């Protein structure tokens, strides 16, 4: 059994980038709770763990991460023993506030402080996933990543300001366009969570609380984008294509 002993991976700093595998980074990227990572020496694989609501260890790995390696009874027993001994290193949820995309279509969300580089490929056609997941490509992404600009929401009774994009009750077309773009935001967007996306939509609706036809148009625009644009264009990282679609739909009077 000793040859399968789990070695605890220490907390990543930027200077220790890629101490975790790409699979582990991708699992960590979607977590909103503290996590620990253990490393199986044989086979060479990282396993990601969190604590469930009832206090038990929860395996965040997925089955194709070296098939079954993180799911054996032996692995579970060893991780439990490490936890009891206080040897699991717990890390704060990732802050993926940097991004990088290159000309070949590779796209990454990055926590620079922790050295987490999550490859976000989605179902994009024609992308060489293996090349995107190479350590050299991820090291380049970590080095060249830029800070993601966050968009504050400012609201009063007459307007909603989302990062400088202003919707007013008097400008229904602008409100409809903003509702469409808001609906198009992807499920795994690290800048705008799903709760934040819905909150922005709700604030747009509230502008038209006394105008039923306006509320219907805003709701229809959001619903159109939610059904037809969301999670379908992983390479459209800045939303440019989705914005064009929304603009054309508004210009043609279809929203």
C-alpha positions as CSV (number, residue, x, y, z in Angstrom):
1,X,0.0,0.0,0.0
2,X,2.9,2.4,0.7
3,X,3.7,2.7,-3.0
4,X,0.3,4.4,-3.5
5,X,0.9,6.8,-0.6
6,X,-0.7,10.2,-1.2
7,X,1.6,13.2,-1.1
8,X,-0.1,16.5,-0.1
9,X,0.4,19.2,-2.7
10,X,1.2,22.6,-1.0
11,X,-0.7,25.8,-1.6
12,X,0.2,27.1,-5.0
13,X,1.9,30.5,-5.3
14,X,2.6,32.1,-8.7
15,X,6.2,30.9,-8.6
16,X,4.9,27.3,-8.4
17,X,2.6,27.4,-11.4
18,X,1.3,24.2,-12.8
19,X,2.1,22.1,-9.7
20,X,-1.5,21.0,-10.2
21,X,-2.5,19.2,-13.4
22,X,-4.7,21.0,-16.0
23,X,-7.6,18.6,-15.0
24,X,-7.3,19.6,-11.4
25,X,-7.1,23.3,-12.3
26,X,-10.3,23.0,-14.4
27,X,-12.1,21.3,-11.4
28,X,-10.9,24.0,-9.0
29,X,-12.0,26.8,-11.4
30,X,-15.7,26.0,-10.7
31,X,-15.4,25.8,-6.9
32,X,-16.9,28.4,-4.5
33,X,-15.7,26.7,-1.4
34,X,-12.3,25.8,0.2
35,X,-10.5,22.9,-1.4
36,X,-7.6,20.5,-0.9
37,X,-5.5,18.7,-3.5
38,X,-3.8,15.3,-3.1
39,X,-1.3,13.8,-5.5
40,X,-1.2,10.1,-6.3
41,X,2.4,9.2,-7.1
42,X,1.3,6.1,-9.1
43,X,-0.5,6.9,-11.3
44,X,0.6,10.5,-11.6
45,X,-2.7,12.3,-10.9
46,X,-4.1,15.1,-8.7
47,X,-7.4,14.6,-6.8
48,X,-9.5,17.6,-5.7
49,X,-11.5,17.5,-2.4
50,X,-14.0,19.7,-0.6
51,X,-16.1,19.3,2.5
52,X,-19.8,18.5,2.0
53,X,-22.6,20.1,4.0
54,X,-22.7,17.2,6.4
55,X,-18.9,17.5,7.0
56,X,-17.7,14.6,4.9
57,X,-14.9,14.8,2.3
58,X,-16.3,15.2,-1.2
59,X,-14.4,14.1,-4.3
60,X,-14.5,16.9,-6.9
61,X,-12.5,14.9,-9.5
62,X,-14.2,13.4,-12.5
63,X,-14.0,9.8,-13.6
64,X,-11.9,10.3,-16.7
65,X,-9.1,11.9,-14.6
66,X,-6.9,8.8,-15.0
67,X,-9.9,6.5,-14.9
68,X,-11.0,5.7,-11.4
69,X,-7.7,6.6,-9.7
70,X,-9.3,9.2,-7.4
71,X,-12.3,7.0,-6.6
72,X,-10.8,3.8,-5.1
73,X,-11.6,2.7,-1.6
74,X,-7.8,2.8,-0.9
75,X,-7.6,6.4,-2.0
76,X,-10.6,7.4,0.1
77,X,-9.2,5.8,3.2
78,X,-5.8,7.5,2.8
79,X,-7.4,10.9,2.3
80,X,-9.5,10.4,5.4
81,X,-6.4,9.5,7.4
82,X,-4.6,12.6,6.1
83,X,-7.5,14.8,7.2
84,X,-7.7,13.3,10.6
85,X,-3.9,13.9,11.0
86,X,-4.4,17.6,9.9
87,X,-2.2,17.1,6.9
88,X,-4.6,18.3,4.2
89,X,-3.8,21.8,3.0
90,X,-7.0,23.8,2.6
91,X,-7.0,26.6,0.1
92,X,-9.4,29.5,-0.4
93,X,-11.8,29.3,-3.4
94,X,-10.0,30.5,-6.6
95,X,-10.2,34.2,-7.7
96,X,-10.1,33.8,-11.4
97,X,-9.8,37.5,-12.2
98,X,-7.3,37.3,-15.0
99,X,-7.8,35.9,-18.5
100,X,-5.7,35.1,-21.6
101,X,-6.6,34.0,-25.1
102,X,-4.3,33.4,-28.1
103,X,-4.6,33.3,-31.9
104,X,-5.1,29.5,-31.9
105,X,-8.3,29.8,-29.9
106,X,-6.9,28.7,-26.5
107,X,-8.6,30.5,-23.7
108,X,-7.7,30.5,-20.0
109,X,-9.1,31.9,-16.7
110,X,-6.4,32.5,-14.2
111,X,-5.8,33.0,-10.4
112,X,-2.4,34.6,-10.6
113,X,-1.8,34.6,-6.8
114,X,-2.4,30.8,-6.6
115,X,-1.0,29.9,-10.0
116,X,-4.3,28.3,-11.1
117,X,-4.6,28.3,-14.9
118,X,-7.9,26.8,-16.0
119,X,-8.2,25.9,-19.7
120,X,-11.7,26.9,-20.9
121,X,-12.2,25.2,-24.3
122,X,-15.9,24.3,-24.2
123,X,-17.1,22.6,-27.3
124,X,-15.3,24.8,-29.8
125,X,-14.6,23.2,-33.1
126,X,-11.1,23.2,-34.7
127,X,-9.2,23.9,-31.5
128,X,-6.3,21.7,-30.6
129,X,-7.2,20.9,-27.0
130,X,-4.0,19.0,-26.4
131,X,-1.9,22.0,-27.4
132,X,-3.9,24.3,-25.2
133,X,-3.4,22.1,-22.2
134,X,0.4,21.8,-22.5
135,X,2.4,23.1,-19.5
136,X,4.2,25.5,-21.8
137,X,1.0,27.0,-23.2
138,X,-0.4,27.4,-19.6
139,X,2.8,29.0,-18.4
140,X,2.6,31.5,-21.3
141,X,-1.0,32.2,-20.3
142,X,-0.1,32.8,-16.7
143,X,2.7,35.3,-17.8
144,X,0.6,37.2,-20.3
145,X,-2.8,37.2,-18.6
146,X,-4.5,40.5,-18.1
147,X,-6.9,41.6,-15.4
148,X,-10.6,41.2,-16.1
149,X,-12.5,44.5,-15.9
150,X,-15.4,44.2,-13.5
151,X,-18.6,46.0,-14.4
152,X,-20.3,47.7,-11.4
153,X,-24.1,48.2,-11.5
154,X,-25.5,51.6,-10.6
155,X,-29.3,51.9,-10.4
156,X,-31.8,54.5,-9.6
157,X,-35.5,54.8,-10.4
158,X,-34.8,56.1,-13.9
159,X,-31.8,54.2,-15.2
160,X,-29.6,51.1,-14.8
161,X,-25.9,51.6,-15.3
162,X,-23.9,48.4,-15.9
163,X,-20.3,49.2,-16.3
164,X,-21.1,52.4,-18.3
165,X,-23.8,50.8,-20.4
166,X,-26.9,52.7,-19.4
167,X,-30.5,51.6,-19.9
168,X,-33.3,54.1,-19.3
169,X,-37.1,53.7,-19.3
170,X,-37.3,56.2,-22.1
171,X,-34.9,54.2,-24.3
172,X,-36.6,50.8,-24.7
173,X,-34.3,49.8,-27.5
174,X,-31.3,50.3,-25.4
175,X,-32.9,48.4,-22.5
176,X,-33.8,45.5,-24.9
177,X,-30.3,45.3,-26.2
178,X,-28.8,45.2,-22.8
179,X,-31.3,42.6,-21.7
180,X,-30.3,40.5,-24.7
181,X,-26.6,40.8,-24.0
182,X,-27.2,40.0,-20.3
183,X,-29.1,36.8,-21.2
184,X,-26.2,35.7,-23.5
185,X,-23.6,35.6,-20.6
186,X,-22.3,32.1,-20.2
187,X,-23.0,29.8,-17.3
188,X,-19.3,29.6,-16.3
189,X,-18.6,33.3,-16.6
190,X,-16.3,34.2,-13.7
191,X,-16.9,37.9,-13.9
192,X,-20.7,37.7,-13.8
193,X,-22.2,34.8,-11.8
194,X,-25.6,33.4,-12.7
195,X,-27.0,35.2,-9.6
196,X,-25.5,38.5,-10.7
197,X,-26.8,37.9,-14.3
198,X,-30.3,37.4,-13.0
199,X,-30.0,40.4,-10.7
200,X,-29.1,42.6,-13.6
201,X,-32.0,41.3,-15.6
202,X,-34.4,41.9,-12.7
203,X,-33.2,45.5,-12.4
204,X,-33.9,46.0,-16.1
205,X,-37.4,44.7,-15.6
206,X,-37.9,47.0,-12.7
207,X,-37.4,50.0,-15.0
208,X,-40.7,49.0,-16.6
209,X,-42.7,48.0,-13.6
210,X,-45.4,50.4,-14.8
211,X,-45.1,49.5,-18.5
212,X,-46.2,46.0,-19.2
213,X,-45.3,46.1,-22.9
214,X,-41.8,47.3,-22.0
215,X,-41.4,44.5,-19.4
216,X,-42.5,41.9,-22.0
217,X,-39.9,43.2,-24.6
218,X,-37.1,43.1,-22.0
219,X,-38.1,39.6,-20.9
220,X,-38.3,38.3,-24.4
221,X,-34.9,39.7,-25.3
222,X,-33.3,38.1,-22.2
223,X,-35.1,34.8,-23.0
224,X,-34.0,34.8,-26.6
225,X,-30.4,35.2,-25.7
226,X,-30.6,32.7,-22.8
227,X,-31.9,30.0,-25.2
228,X,-29.9,30.8,-28.3
229,X,-26.6,32.5,-27.4
230,X,-25.7,31.4,-23.9
231,X,-23.0,28.7,-23.6
232,X,-22.7,28.3,-27.4
233,X,-19.8,30.5,-28.4
234,X,-16.8,29.7,-26.0
235,X,-14.3,31.6,-28.2
236,X,-16.4,34.8,-28.1
237,X,-14.7,35.7,-24.8
238,X,-15.5,39.4,-25.1
239,X,-19.1,38.9,-26.2
240,X,-18.5,40.7,-29.6
241,X,-20.4,38.2,-31.7
242,X,-23.3,38.0,-29.3
243,X,-23.5,41.8,-29.1
244,X,-23.8,41.9,-32.9
245,X,-26.5,39.3,-32.9
246,X,-28.5,41.2,-30.3
247,X,-28.0,44.5,-32.2
248,X,-29.3,42.9,-35.5
249,X,-32.3,41.4,-33.7
250,X,-33.2,44.8,-32.3
251,X,-32.6,46.7,-35.6
252,X,-34.8,44.2,-37.4
253,X,-37.6,44.6,-34.8
254,X,-37.5,41.0,-33.7
255,X,-37.0,41.8,-30.0
